[in-house]
Amino acid sequence: MFAVVGGAHRLSNGHPPHNSLYVLSERGALITRYDKRFLSNSELGGWYTPGTQPIIFEVDSYRFGCAICIESQFEEVFREYERLGVDGVLFSSHGIAPYFQIALRAHAGLNCIWIIAATPVQKAHKGPAGVIGPDGDRAARCAALPEPDFIIATLDRNDAAYDIPLQKARPWRAKARQGDIYREKLVDDRRSRDRNEY
């Protein structure tokens, strides 16, 4: 069992701390730390110092990254993790507002990754913790109640339910993003160049 715990990471020289997620091994040893990179305007006003890089850690051959709160609004965070070959992103927020939920489902489906979202139970009414599959659908979800809850979701790359997102869409989208499959089909045609004709 591994744990990811949120907290501030104090810096030297009086700089504001990082807003961080600490990844702990089954023995409680620190594996790595993620520092939130995209901060809100309020956070930039002296609350926190932005982090500088994504982190990736591995558990039982599955690769994970981390994201925090407002980073749900930055597609580049999730796209970068997809390029780096993660299977899932652990996301933490003090409440998961409806538009955060929509964004997280979109990031999961567009990048074909799992997103495991955590929030305090006091904020569950705004959007409870849960797991989103690489198809963008919810795989498991806690109750939207201010009471402790526990869910289990199996991350299985070979699950037939995820065949299209993991075995077909993700490899194809990687090729599409490189652009070669389109460049080799380009033609130099007058009707393509002329934008003033039907």
C-alpha positions, 0 to 999 in steps of 0.5 A: 500500500502506498499513500499520497499526502498533501502538505506545504513544503517549506523553502529556505530564505523566507520564500512561500512554501510549495503546495505539495503532494508527498508520495510515501512507500508501503514502509512510509519512506518518501518516494518523491514529492510533487509541487503544484506548478499552476497556481491561482492568482491568490496563491501567487500573491504570497501563499505558495511558490510554483513547482517546476516539473512533473513527477512520475512514480511507479507502483506494481508496473503502473506509472502515476503522476500528480496534479493539484486543484486548479491544475484541472483547468490546464490541459497541458498538465495531463497531456504532458503526463500522457506523453511521459507514459503514465497510466494515471494521475492522482489529483487532489483538491479541496472540493471538486467543483462541477466544472473540475469534474467535467474537466477531469473526465475530459482529461481522462478520456482525451488522454486515455488515462485513469484519474484518481481524485481525492477531496476532504469529506467536508467538501464531498457535497461539491463533488466527491472523491472517485476514480475516472477510467481512461474512457472518461467514465467514472469507474468508482465514486464516493458518496457526496456526503460529509462522512468518511467513505471508501471505494475500490477500483481495479486499474487493469490495462487488459480490461476489455472495457478499456480496450478502445481507449488503451489499446487503440485510441491512445497509440493512434492519438500518439501517432496523430500528434506526431503528424506523419500520418497527415503529412504523408497524405497532403496534396498540392491541389489548387482547389485545396489552396483556394479558400474562396470556392465551394 
